[in-house]
Amino acid sequence: MIYPARIWRERHAHYRLVGVKCKKCGAVHYPPRPVCDKCGSRELEEIELPRKGKLISYAILHDPPTGYRDQAPLIIGIIELENGVRVLASLTDVNEKELKIGMEVEAVLRRINRKEEYGVIPYALKFRPIMI
């Protein structure tokens, strides 16, 4: 069940690619966290991450979890963004036969399921192949 308050709290993670950068060592983390994994510093600043990258690995879920069955086959990929940060995300607007390791992708906002509980239509970032 998706509650409006939860969507509001998680809006940065769902609608924008936001990470944190350590002011002490320069490490970039996604998703954001309160402490740097590299040096232990708590001096972190929020940064916008690049919206483009390349597909470095993927899995095709023909029997996805409850709540995502209407999206089968669900394609999940590991995307290496232009700055080297890696994110796990759903892929959209691609046929599984067209998938290639190394293909360039970009973040787009898409509806994540068809249920509209509490009148809220849930959206999140997914990645699609860059149209040349």
N, CA, C and O atoms as a MOPAC input file, in Angstrom:
PM7 MOZYME 1SCF
protein

 N      0.83800 1    -1.17400 1     0.00000 1
 C      0.00000 1     0.00000 1     0.00000 1
 C      0.88800 1     1.24400 1     0.00000 1
 O      1.85400 1     1.32400 1     0.75900 1
 N      0.55700 1     2.20600 1    -0.84900 1
 C      1.34800 1     3.42500 1    -0.94600 1
 C      0.55400 1     4.56900 1    -0.32700 1
 O     -0.55700 1     4.87000 1    -0.76300 1
 N      1.12800 1     5.20300 1     0.68600 1
 C      0.47100 1     6.29400 1     1.38700 1
 C      0.99700 1     7.62700 1     0.88600 1
 O      2.18700 1     7.73800 1     0.59100 1
 N      0.13900 1     8.65500 1     0.78100 1
 C      0.58100 1     9.96600 1     0.32000 1
 C      1.75300 1    10.53200 1     1.12800 1
 O      2.66000 1    11.13300 1     0.55300 1
 N      1.74400 1    10.35100 1     2.43400 1
 C      2.83100 1    10.87800 1     3.26700 1
 C      4.16500 1    10.22700 1     2.90900 1
 O      5.19600 1    10.89800 1     2.87600 1
 N      4.14700 1     8.92900 1     2.64200 1
 C      5.37400 1     8.22500 1     2.26900 1
 C      5.89100 1     8.72800 1     0.91800 1
 O      7.09200 1     8.93800 1     0.74400 1
 N      4.97900 1     8.91800 1    -0.02900 1
 C      5.38000 1     9.43900 1    -1.34100 1
 C      6.03700 1    10.79800 1    -1.16800 1
 O      7.05100 1    11.07900 1    -1.80600 1
 N      5.47400 1    11.64400 1    -0.31500 1
 C      6.03800 1    12.97400 1    -0.08000 1
 C      7.43800 1    12.87700 1     0.53000 1
 O      8.35100 1    13.58400 1     0.10100 1
 N      7.60900 1    12.01600 1     1.51700 1
 C      8.92800 1    11.87300 1     2.16300 1
 C      9.97900 1    11.36100 1     1.18800 1
 O     11.13900 1    11.76500 1     1.26200 1
 N      9.58600 1    10.47500 1     0.27500 1
 C     10.54200 1     9.84300 1    -0.63400 1
 C     10.58300 1    10.50500 1    -2.00700 1
 O     11.12200 1     9.92800 1    -2.95100 1
 N     10.02200 1    11.70700 1    -2.13300 1
 C      9.90800 1    12.33900 1    -3.44100 1
 C     11.25300 1    12.59700 1    -4.11100 1
 O     11.35900 1    12.46700 1    -5.33000 1
 N     12.26600 1    12.95200 1    -3.35800 1
 C     13.57400 1    13.22100 1    -3.97300 1
 C     14.15200 1    11.95300 1    -4.60300 1
 O     14.71600 1    11.99800 1    -5.69600 1
 N     14.01200 1    10.84500 1    -3.92000 1
 C     14.54200 1     9.58600 1    -4.44000 1
 C     13.73400 1     9.09200 1    -5.63300 1
 O     14.29200 1     8.47100 1    -6.53700 1
 N     12.42900 1     9.35600 1    -5.65300 1
 C     11.57900 1     8.85200 1    -6.72600 1
 C     11.53300 1     9.77500 1    -7.94300 1
 O     11.42800 1     9.29700 1    -9.07200 1
 N     11.60900 1    11.07900 1    -7.73100 1
 C     11.41700 1    12.02200 1    -8.82900 1
 C     12.71000 1    12.66900 1    -9.32800 1
 O     12.74500 1    13.21000 1   -10.43200 1
 N     13.74600 1    12.61600 1    -8.53800 1
 C     15.03400 1    13.21300 1    -8.92700 1
 C     16.13200 1    12.22300 1    -8.58000 1
 O     15.97600 1    11.39900 1    -7.67900 1
 N     17.22000 1    12.30600 1    -9.28600 1
 C     18.39100 1    11.48600 1    -8.93100 1
 C     19.25100 1    12.33200 1    -7.99700 1
 O     20.07400 1    13.13400 1    -8.43800 1
 N     19.04300 1    12.13600 1    -6.70700 1
 C     19.74400 1    12.91600 1    -5.69700 1
 C     20.64100 1    11.99500 1    -4.89200 1
 O     20.21300 1    10.94300 1    -4.41700 1
 N     21.88200 1    12.40400 1    -4.74800 1
 C     22.83500 1    11.67800 1    -3.92100 1
 C     23.45200 1    12.64200 1    -2.93200 1
 O     22.99100 1    13.77400 1    -2.78800 1
 N     24.48800 1    12.19700 1    -2.25300 1
 C     25.24300 1    13.08500 1    -1.36200 1
 C     26.72000 1    12.96000 1    -1.68900 1
 O     27.20400 1    11.90200 1    -2.08900 1
 N     27.42300 1    14.07700 1    -1.50700 1
 C     28.87000 1    14.11400 1    -1.73100 1
 C     29.54200 1    14.50400 1    -0.42400 1
 O     29.14300 1    15.46500 1     0.23300 1
 N     30.56700 1    13.74300 1    -0.05900 1
 C     31.30800 1    14.00600 1     1.17500 1
 C     32.18900 1    15.23400 1     0.97400 1
 O     32.96200 1    15.30800 1     0.01900 1
 N     32.06300 1    16.19400 1     1.88200 1
 C     32.87300 1    17.41000 1     1.80200 1
 C     34.32400 1    17.13800 1     2.19300 1
 O     35.21800 1    17.91000 1     1.84600 1
 N     34.55400 1    16.05000 1     2.90700 1
 C     35.89800 1    15.73100 1     3.38800 1
 C     36.71200 1    14.95600 1     2.34700 1
 O     37.84100 1    15.34300 1     2.04900 1
 N     36.15900 1    13.86200 1     1.78500 1
 C     36.93400 1    13.02200 1     0.86700 1
 C     36.43600 1    13.05600 1    -0.57700 1
 O     37.11100 1    12.55600 1    -1.47700 1
 N     35.24100 1    13.65200 1    -0.80800 1
 C     34.72100 1    13.77000 1    -2.16400 1
 C     33.93800 1    12.57100 1    -2.67400 1
 O     33.48800 1    12.58600 1    -3.81900 1
 N     33.76100 1    11.53500 1    -1.86700 1
 C     33.01000 1    10.35200 1    -2.29800 1
 C     31.53900 1    10.71800 1    -2.52000 1
 O     30.95700 1    11.50300 1    -1.77200 1
 N     30.95900 1    10.13200 1    -3.56300 1
 C     29.55400 1    10.36600 1    -3.88000 1
 C     28.77700 1     9.09400 1    -3.56800 1
 O     29.19100 1     7.99600 1    -3.94200 1
 N     27.64400 1     9.24900 1    -2.87800 1
 C     26.84400 1     8.09900 1    -2.46500 1
 C     25.41500 1     8.20300 1    -2.99000 1
 O     24.80500 1     9.27200 1    -2.97300 1
 N     24.89800 1     7.07200 1    -3.45500 1
 C     23.49500 1     6.94800 1    -3.83100 1
 C     23.03800 1     5.56400 1    -3.41600 1
 O     23.71600 1     4.58400 1    -3.72400 1
 N     21.91900 1     5.44800 1    -2.73200 1
 C     21.07500 1     6.53600 1    -2.27000 1
 C     21.75000 1     7.34600 1    -1.17200 1
 O     22.74100 1     6.90700 1    -0.58800 1
 N     21.20400 1     8.54400 1    -0.89000 1
 C     21.80500 1     9.39600 1     0.14800 1
 C     21.86700 1     8.67600 1     1.48600 1
 O     21.00500 1     7.86000 1     1.81200 1
 N     22.89200 1     8.98900 1     2.24600 1
 C     23.05600 1     8.41700 1     3.58700 1
 C     23.62400 1     9.49100 1     4.50900 1
 O     24.17000 1    10.48500 1     4.03000 1
 N     23.50700 1     9.31100 1     5.80300 1
 C     23.95700 1    10.35000 1     6.73600 1
 C     25.45600 1    10.35000 1     7.02100 1
 O     25.99100 1    11.34500 1     7.50900 1
 N     26.14800 1     9.23100 1     6.71900 1
 C     27.57700 1     9.11500 1     7.02500 1
 C     28.31100 1     8.58800 1     5.78800 1
 O     27.82300 1     7.67700 1     5.11900 1
 N     29.46300 1     9.15000 1     5.48700 1
 C     30.27400 1     8.70300 1     4.35500 1
 C     30.83600 1     7.30600 1     4.61400 1
 O     31.43900 1     7.06300 1     5.65900 1
 N     30.64100 1     6.39500 1     3.67100 1
 C     31.15800 1     5.02700 1     3.80000 1
 C     32.68100 1     4.97200 1     3.71000 1
 O     33.30300 1     4.04800 1     4.23500 1
 N     33.27400 1     5.95300 1     3.05100 1
 C     34.73100 1     5.93100 1     2.83400 1
 C     35.52400 1     6.45200 1     4.03000 1
 O     36.51200 1     5.84700 1     4.44500 1
 N     35.07100 1     7.60000 1     4.58600 1
 C     35.87700 1     8.21600 1     5.64700 1
 C     35.13700 1     8.41200 1     6.97200 1
 O     35.75200 1     8.80900 1     7.96200 1
 N     33.83700 1     8.14400 1     7.00800 1
 C     33.07000 1     8.27600 1     8.24500 1
 C     32.59100 1     9.68400 1     8.55400 1
 O     31.99000 1     9.91700 1     9.60300 1
 N     32.84900 1    10.62100 1     7.66000 1
 C     32.44300 1    12.00500 1     7.89100 1
 C     30.92300 1    12.14400 1     7.81300 1
 O     30.25000 1    11.41800 1     7.08200 1
 N     30.40500 1    13.09600 1     8.58400 1
 C     28.98100 1    13.42600 1     8.52200 1
 C     28.76000 1    14.72100 1     7.74200 1
 O     27.63900 1    15.22300 1     7.66000 1
 N     29.83300 1    15.25200 1     7.17600 1
 C     29.73700 1    16.48800 1     6.39300 1
 C     29.43600 1    16.13100 1     4.94100 1
 O     30.34100 1    16.00100 1     4.11600 1
 N     28.15200 1    15.97700 1     4.64600 1
 C     27.70700 1    15.57700 1     3.32000 1
 C     26.78200 1    16.64100 1     2.75700 1
 O     25.98800 1    17.24000 1     3.48300 1
 N     26.89400 1    16.86900 1     1.45100 1
 C     25.99500 1    17.81500 1     0.80000 1
 C     25.19600 1    17.10700 1    -0.28100 1
 O     25.71300 1    16.23900 1    -0.98500 1
 N     23.93900 1    17.48200 1    -0.40400 1
 C     23.05800 1    16.88900 1    -1.40800 1
 C     23.47800 1    17.38200 1    -2.79000 1
 O     23.73500 1    18.57000 1    -2.98600 1
 N     23.54400 1    16.45200 1    -3.74600 1
 C     23.88400 1    16.82000 1    -5.12300 1
 C     22.92900 1    16.13400 1    -6.09600 1
 O     22.40200 1    15.05700 1    -5.81600 1
 N     22.72200 1    16.76600 1    -7.22300 1
 C     21.92600 1    16.18800 1    -8.29900 1
 C     22.86900 1    15.29600 1    -9.10400 1
 O     23.96200 1    15.72600 1    -9.47500 1
 N     22.45900 1    14.07400 1    -9.37300 1
 C     23.28500 1    13.13600 1   -10.13700 1
 C     22.93900 1    13.23300 1   -11.62300 1
 O     21.84300 1    13.66800 1   -11.97500 1
 N     23.86000 1    12.83500 1   -12.49300 1
 C     23.57900 1    12.86100 1   -13.92800 1
 C     22.39100 1    11.96700 1   -14.27000 1
 O     22.16900 1    10.95300 1   -13.60800 1
 N     21.64300 1    12.32700 1   -15.27700 1
 C     20.46200 1    11.56400 1   -15.68500 1
 C     20.77600 1    10.62000 1   -16.83300 1
 O     19.87900 1     9.95100 1   -17.34900 1
 N     22.03100 1    10.55800 1   -17.23600 1
 C     22.43100 1     9.65100 1   -18.31600 1
 C     23.51700 1     8.71200 1   -17.82500 1
 O     24.28100 1     9.03500 1   -16.91600 1
 N     23.56800 1     7.53500 1   -18.45100 1
 C     24.57800 1     6.55600 1   -18.08700 1
 C     24.54500 1     5.39500 1   -19.05800 1
 O     23.99500 1     5.48800 1   -20.15500 1
 N     25.15600 1     4.28100 1   -18.62100 1
 C     25.15200 1     3.09200 1   -19.47600 1
 C     24.73700 1     1.88000 1   -18.65100 1
 O     24.97400 1     1.80400 1   -17.44500 1
 N     24.11700 1     0.94700 1   -19.33900 1
 C     23.64300 1    -0.28100 1   -18.71000 1
 C     24.82600 1    -1.22900 1   -18.53700 1
 O     25.48700 1    -1.58600 1   -19.51300 1
 N     25.09600 1    -1.63800 1   -17.29100 1
 C     26.23000 1    -2.53600 1   -17.07700 1
 C     25.80400 1    -3.95700 1   -16.71900 1
 O     26.60600 1    -4.88800 1   -16.79300 1
 N     24.53500 1    -4.12100 1   -16.32800 1
 C     24.00800 1    -5.45700 1   -16.05600 1
 C     22.48900 1    -5.35100 1   -15.97400 1
 O     21.95000 1    -4.27400 1   -15.71800 1
 N     21.80300 1    -6.47100 1   -16.19200 1
 C     20.35600 1    -6.44200 1   -16.08300 1
 C     19.81800 1    -7.83800 1   -15.79600 1
 O     20.49400 1    -8.84700 1   -15.99700 1
 N     18.57000 1    -7.85800 1   -15.31500 1
 C     17.84300 1    -9.10700 1   -15.08300 1
 C     16.41700 1    -8.90000 1   -15.57400 1
 O     15.84300 1    -7.82000 1   -15.43700 1
 N     15.86500 1    -9.95200 1   -16.14500 1
 C     14.49000 1    -9.90500 1   -16.62500 1
 C     13.64700 1   -10.78600 1   -15.71100 1
 O     13.87000 1   -11.99300 1   -15.61100 1
 N     12.68100 1   -10.16700 1   -15.04900 1
 C     11.81800 1   -10.89100 1   -14.12000 1
 C     10.50700 1   -11.22200 1   -14.83100 1
 O      9.66600 1   -10.34600 1   -15.03400 1
 N     10.33900 1   -12.47800 1   -15.20300 1
 C      9.12100 1   -12.89800 1   -15.87600 1
 C      7.98000 1   -13.12600 1   -14.88800 1
 O      6.81100 1   -13.13100 1   -15.27400 1
 N      8.32200 1   -13.31400 1   -13.62100 1
 C      7.32500 1   -13.47300 1   -12.56500 1
 C      7.67100 1   -12.47900 1   -11.45000 1
 O      8.16300 1   -12.87400 1   -10.39300 1
 N      7.40800 1   -11.17100 1   -11.69500 1
 C      7.80200 1   -10.15100 1   -10.71700 1
 C      6.97200 1   -10.21700 1    -9.44500 1
 O      5.93900 1   -10.88600 1    -9.41300 1
 N      7.40800 1    -9.53500 1    -8.40400 1
 C      6.69100 1    -9.54100 1    -7.12500 1
 C      5.28700 1    -8.94600 1    -7.24900 1
 O      4.98200 1    -8.22400 1    -8.19800 1
 N      4.46200 1    -9.26000 1    -6.28900 1
 C      3.11300 1    -8.70500 1    -6.21700 1
 C      3.19600 1    -7.18500 1    -6.27600 1
 O      4.06900 1    -6.57000 1    -5.66300 1
 N      2.28900 1    -6.60500 1    -7.01200 1
 C      2.29300 1    -5.15100 1    -7.17500 1
 C      2.94200 1    -4.72200 1    -8.46900 1
 O      2.75200 1    -3.59100 1    -8.91600 1
 N      3.71300 1    -5.61800 1    -9.08300 1
 C      4.41200 1    -5.30200 1   -10.33200 1
 C      4.08200 1    -6.30700 1   -11.42900 1
 O      4.66800 1    -6.26700 1   -12.51000 1
 N      3.15200 1    -7.19700 1   -11.15100 1
 C      2.83300 1    -8.26500 1   -12.10800 1
 C      2.30600 1    -7.72800 1   -13.43500 1
 O      2.50800 1    -8.34600 1   -14.48000 1
 N      1.63600 1    -6.58800 1   -13.39900 1
 C      1.12100 1    -6.01900 1   -14.64700 1
 C      2.24100 1    -5.45800 1   -15.53100 1
 O      1.99200 1    -5.08500 1   -16.67700 1
 N      3.46600 1    -5.39500 1   -15.01100 1
 C      4.60600 1    -4.89600 1   -15.77400 1
 C      5.47900 1    -6.02400 1   -16.32300 1
 O      6.51800 1    -5.76300 1   -16.93000 1
 N      5.06800 1    -7.27100 1   -16.11400 1
 C      5.87300 1    -8.40700 1   -16.57100 1
 C      5.99900 1    -8.39400 1   -18.09300 1
 O      5.03300 1    -8.08200 1   -18.79000 1
 N      7.16000 1    -8.72300 1   -18.60600 1
 C      8.39400 1    -8.96600 1   -17.86600 1
 C      8.99100 1    -7.65100 1   -17.36100 1
 O      9.08100 1    -6.67800 1   -18.11000 1
 N      9.39200 1    -7.62500 1   -16.10900 1
 C      9.98200 1    -6.45500 1   -15.47200 1
 C     11.49800 1    -6.53300 1   -15.66300 1
 O     12.13300 1    -7.52400 1   -15.30400 1
 N     12.05100 1    -5.48400 1   -16.22600 1
 C     13.49500 1    -5.46200 1   -16.48200 1
 C     14.14500 1    -4.53300 1   -15.46900 1
 O     13.80600 1    -3.35200 1   -15.38700 1
 N     15.07800 1    -5.07300 1   -14.70000 1
 C     15.81900 1    -4.32500 1   -13.68500 1
 C     17.26600 1    -4.23900 1   -14.15100 1
 O     17.84400 1    -5.23700 1   -14.58400 1
 N     17.84800 1    -3.05600 1   -14.06400 1
 C     19.22200 1    -2.90300 1   -14.51900 1
 C     20.09700 1    -2.17800 1   -13.52300 1
 O     19.61200 1    -1.44200 1   -12.66400 1
 N     21.39100 1    -2.39700 1   -13.65000 1
 C     22.38200 1    -1.59900 1   -12.92200 1
 C     22.91100 1    -0.60200 1   -13.93900 1
 O     23.43500 1    -0.97900 1   -14.98700 1
 N     22.76500 1     0.67200 1   -13.61200 1
 C     23.14800 1     1.75800 1   -14.48600 1
 C     24.35900 1     2.45700 1   -13.89000 1
 O     24.35100 1     2.84300 1   -12.72100 1
 N     25.40400 1     2.61800 1   -14.70100 1
 C     26.54100 1     3.42500 1   -14.26500 1
 C     26.35000 1     4.81300 1   -14.84600 1
 O     26.42400 1     5.00400 1   -16.05900 1
 N     26.10300 1     5.78500 1   -13.96700 1
 C     25.87800 1     7.15200 1   -14.39900 1
 C     27.16700 1     7.77100 1   -14.92500 1
 O     28.25000 1     7.22000 1   -14.72500 1
 N     27.05400 1     8.90400 1   -15.59100 1
 C     28.21600 1     9.55500 1   -16.20800 1
 C     29.31700 1     9.90100 1   -15.21300 1
 O     30.47800 1    10.03400 1   -15.60000 1
 N     28.97000 1    10.04800 1   -13.93500 1
 C     29.98400 1    10.35000 1   -12.91600 1
 C     30.51800 1     9.10300 1   -12.21500 1
 O     31.28800 1     9.21300 1   -11.26100 1
 N     30.11200 1     7.90600 1   -12.68500 1
 C     30.61200 1     6.65900 1   -12.11000 1
 C     29.75200 1     6.04400 1   -11.03000 1
 O     29.97900 1     4.89500 1   -10.65200 1
 N     28.76400 1     6.77600 1   -10.51700 1
 C     27.86200 1     6.24400 1    -9.49900 1
 C     26.95900 1     5.20100 1   -10.15000 1
 O     26.48800 1     5.39200 1   -11.27100 1
 N     26.72200 1     4.11200 1    -9.45200 1
 C     25.86500 1     3.04300 1    -9.97000 1
 C     24.53600 1     3.02500 1    -9.23800 1
 O     24.48000 1     3.14800 1    -8.01400 1
 N     23.45600 1     2.86900 1   -10.01600 1
 C     22.11500 1     2.82900 1    -9.44500 1
 C     21.39000 1     1.59300 1    -9.96500 1
 O     21.63900 1     1.13200 1   -11.07900 1
 N     20.50200 1     1.07400 1    -9.15200 1
 C     19.64300 1    -0.04000 1    -9.53100 1
 C     18.28700 1     0.55600 1    -9.87600 1
 O     17.71100 1     1.28700 1    -9.07000 1
 N     17.76500 1     0.25200 1   -11.07400 1
 C     16.50500 1     0.85900 1   -11.50000 1
 C     15.79900 1    -0.02500 1   -12.51200 1
 O     16.40500 1    -0.89700 1   -13.13400 1
 N     14.49900 1     0.22100 1   -12.66300 1
 C     13.72000 1    -0.44700 1   -13.70500 1
 C     14.03900 1     0.18700 1   -15.04700 1
 O     14.34200 1     1.37700 1   -15.13800 1
 N     13.96300 1    -0.63500 1   -16.08800 1
 C     14.12500 1    -0.13200 1   -17.45200 1
 C     12.75500 1    -0.07000 1   -18.09500 1
 O     11.88500 1    -0.88600 1   -17.78900 1
 N     12.55500 1     0.88200 1   -18.97600 1
 C     11.27500 1     1.06100 1   -19.64400 1
 C     11.50300 1     1.38500 1   -21.11200 1
 O     12.61300 1     1.72700 1   -21.52100 1
 N     10.45500 1     1.27300 1   -21.88500 1
 C     10.49400 1     1.60700 1   -23.31000 1
 C     11.55300 1     0.82100 1   -24.07500 1
 O     12.17400 1     1.34200 1   -25.00200 1
 N     11.75300 1    -0.43300 1   -23.68200 1
 C     12.73700 1    -1.27800 1   -24.35900 1
 C     12.21000 1    -2.70100 1   -24.41900 1
 O     11.60900 1    -3.19600 1   -23.46600 1
 N     12.44000 1    -3.34000 1   -25.53300 1
 C     12.09600 1    -4.74100 1   -25.71800 1
 C     13.27000 1    -5.55200 1   -25.18300 1
 O     14.42300 1    -5.17600 1   -25.39400 1
 N     13.00000 1    -6.64400 1   -24.50200 1
 C     14.09600 1    -7.43100 1   -23.91800 1
 C     15.08900 1    -7.92100 1   -24.97300 1
 O     16.25000 1    -8.16500 1   -24.64600 1
 N     14.66500 1    -8.06900 1   -26.22100 1
 C     15.57600 1    -8.50100 1   -27.29100 1
 C     16.53100 1    -7.39100 1   -27.70700 1
 O     17.56200 1    -7.66500 1   -28.32300 1
 N     16.20600 1    -6.14500 1   -27.38200 1
 C     17.04100 1    -4.99900 1   -27.73900 1
 C     18.07700 1    -4.66500 1   -26.66600 1
 O     18.93900 1    -3.81400 1   -26.88600 1
 N     18.00200 1    -5.32400 1   -25.50800 1
 C     18.92100 1    -5.02400 1   -24.40900 1
 C     20.35600 1    -5.39600 1   -24.76000 1
 O     20.62600 1    -6.46200 1   -25.31100 1
 N     21.27100 1    -4.48300 1   -24.42400 1
 C     22.69300 1    -4.73800 1   -24.65100 1
 C     23.49300 1    -4.11500 1   -23.51600 1
 O     23.26200 1    -2.96600 1   -23.13700 1
 N     24.42200 1    -4.87300 1   -22.98600 1
 C     25.33500 1    -4.31700 1   -21.99000 1
 C     26.09400 1    -3.18500 1   -22.66700 1
 O     26.58300 1    -3.33400 1   -23.78700 1
 N     26.18700 1    -2.06000 1   -21.98100 1
 C     26.88700 1    -0.90400 1   -22.52700 1
 C     25.98800 1     0.08800 1   -23.23900 1
 O     26.44100 1     1.16900 1   -23.61500 1
 N     24.70200 1    -0.26500 1   -23.43400 1
 C     23.81400 1     0.67100 1   -24.12700 1
 C     23.60900 1     1.91500 1   -23.27800 1
 O     23.54100 1     1.84600 1   -22.05100 1
 N     23.51300 1     3.06000 1   -23.96100 1
 C     23.31800 1     4.32600 1   -23.26600 1
 C     21.85000 1     4.48300 1   -22.89900 1
 O     20.95600 1     4.20000 1   -23.69600 1
 N     21.62100 1     4.94600 1   -21.65800 1
 C     20.26800 1     5.10800 1   -21.13800 1
 C     20.12600 1     6.46400 1   -20.46200 1
 O     21.11200 1     7.11500 1   -20.11500 1
 N     18.86900 1     6.87500 1   -20.28400 1
 C     18.58400 1     8.13900 1   -19.61200 1
 C     17.41100 1     7.95800 1   -18.66100 1
 O     16.54500 1     7.11100 1   -18.88100 1
 N     17.38900 1     8.75300 1   -17.61100 1
 C     16.32200 1     8.69000 1   -16.61700 1
 C     15.08400 1     9.39900 1   -17.13900 1
 O     15.17200 1    10.48600 1   -17.71000 1
 N     13.92500 1     8.77300 1   -16.93700 1
 C     12.64000 1     9.36000 1   -17.30200 1
 C     11.63800 1     9.08200 1   -16.18500 1
 O     11.75900 1     8.09000 1   -15.46600 1
 N     10.66400 1     9.94800 1   -16.04500 1
 C      9.63800 1     9.77100 1   -15.02900 1
 C      8.51400 1     8.92200 1   -15.61100 1
 O      7.97700 1     9.24100 1   -16.67200 1
 N      8.15700 1     7.84200 1   -14.91700 1
 C      7.11600 1     6.93700 1   -15.39100 1
 C      6.22400 1     6.50800 1   -14.23000 1
 O      6.64400 1     6.49500 1   -13.07200 1
 N      5.01500 1     6.16700 1   -14.55800 1
 C      4.07400 1     5.61200 1   -13.58900 1
 C      4.61400 1     4.24600 1   -13.15400 1
 O      5.06400 1     3.46200 1   -13.98900 1
 N      4.56800 1     3.95700 1   -11.83000 1
 C      5.14200 1     2.68500 1   -11.37800 1
 C      4.12100 1     1.58400 1   -11.17500 1
 O      4.47900 1     0.40600 1   -11.16700 1
 N      2.85500 1     1.94500 1   -11.01200 1
 C      1.82200 1     0.91000 1   -11.01800 1
 C      0.47900 1     1.54600 1   -11.32300 1
 O      0.34800 1     2.76900 1   -11.36300 1
 N     -0.50400 1     0.70700 1   -11.53500 1
 C     -1.80600 1     1.19900 1   -11.98500 1
 C     -2.77600 1     1.48200 1   -10.83300 1
 O     -3.83000 1     2.08100 1   -11.04200 1
 N     -2.42600 1     1.05800 1    -9.63900 1
 C     -3.31200 1     1.27700 1    -8.49900 1
 C     -3.23500 1     2.73500 1    -8.06500 1
 O     -2.14900 1     3.30400 1    -7.95000 1
 N     -4.37900 1     3.32000 1    -7.83000 1
 C     -4.43400 1     4.72100 1    -7.41900 1
 C     -5.05000 1     4.83300 1    -6.03900 1
 O     -6.10100 1     5.45000 1    -5.86100 1
 N     -4.38300 1     4.22800 1    -5.05900 1
 C     -4.88600 1     4.27700 1    -3.69800 1
 C     -4.82900 1     5.70900 1    -3.18200 1
 O     -3.86200 1     6.42700 1    -3.43600 1
 N     -5.85800 1     6.12000 1    -2.46400 1
 C     -5.95200 1     7.45400 1    -1.88700 1
 C     -5.90600 1     8.54200 1    -2.95100 1
 O     -5.59600 1     9.69200 1    -2.63900 1
 N     -6.21200 1     8.20000 1    -4.20900 1
 C     -6.19800 1     9.19100 1    -5.27800 1
 C     -4.80500 1     9.58000 1    -5.73700 1
 O     -4.65100 1    10.54700 1    -6.48400 1
 N     -3.79000 1     8.84700 1    -5.30600 1
 C     -2.40300 1     9.16300 1    -5.65600 1
 C     -1.94300 1     8.23200 1    -6.77500 1
 O     -2.07100 1     7.01200 1    -6.67400 1
 N     -1.40700 1     8.82000 1    -7.83800 1
 C     -0.84200 1     8.03000 1    -8.92800 1
 C      0.66600 1     8.00000 1    -8.69800 1
 O      1.32400 1     9.03200 1    -8.82700 1
 N      1.22900 1     6.83100 1    -8.35700 1
 C      2.65600 1     6.77400 1    -8.02900 1
 C      3.56200 1     6.79500 1    -9.27300 1
 O      3.36700 1     6.02900 1   -10.21700 1
 N      4.54000 1     7.67900 1    -9.24400 1
 C      5.52900 1     7.79800 1   -10.30300 1
 C      6.91600 1     7.60900 1    -9.70400 1
 O      7.11500 1     7.79000 1    -8.50300 1
 N      7.86400 1     7.24700 1   -10.54700 1
 C      9.26800 1     7.13100 1   -10.12500 1
 C     10.14900 1     7.20800 1   -11.35200 1
 O      9.66800 1     7.12800 1   -12.48200 1
 N     11.43300 1     7.36300 1   -11.12700 1
 C     12.38000 1     7.38300 1   -12.23300 1
 C     12.67000 1     5.95800 1   -12.70600 1
 O     12.88200 1     5.04300 1   -11.91000 1
 N     12.67000 1     5.80700 1   -14.01100 1
 C     13.10100 1     4.58100 1   -14.66200 1
 C     14.09900 1     5.00000 1   -15.73100 1
 O     14.26400 1     6.19100 1   -15.99300 1
 N     14.75400 1     4.04800 1   -16.34000 1
 C     15.71800 1     4.37700 1   -17.39100 1
 C     15.25700 1     3.77700 1   -18.70600 1
 O     14.70400 1     2.67800 1   -18.73900 1
 N     15.49000 1     4.50600 1   -19.78900 1
 C     15.15400 1     4.04100 1   -21.13600 1
 C     16.36600 1     4.25600 1   -22.03700 1
 O     17.22600 1     5.08800 1   -21.74600 1
 N     16.43000 1     3.50000 1   -23.13600 1
 C     17.53800 1     3.71000 1   -24.08400 1
 C     17.47400 1     5.14000 1   -24.63500 1
 O     16.39300 1     5.68400 1   -24.85900 1
 N     18.63200 1     5.72300 1   -24.84300 1
 C     18.69200 1     7.06400 1   -25.44000 1
 C     18.39700 1     6.92200 1   -26.92200 1
 O     19.02500 1     6.13500 1   -27.63000 1
 N     17.43400 1     7.69700 1   -27.36600 1
 C     17.04500 1     7.67300 1   -28.77000 1
 C     18.00300 1     8.55100 1   -29.56100 1
 O     18.12600 1     9.74500 1   -29.28700 1
 N     18.67200 1     7.97300 1   -30.52500 1
 C     19.66500 1     8.73300 1   -31.30800 1
 C     19.02500 1     9.31700 1   -32.53800 1
 O     19.69400 1     9.98900 1   -33.32200 1

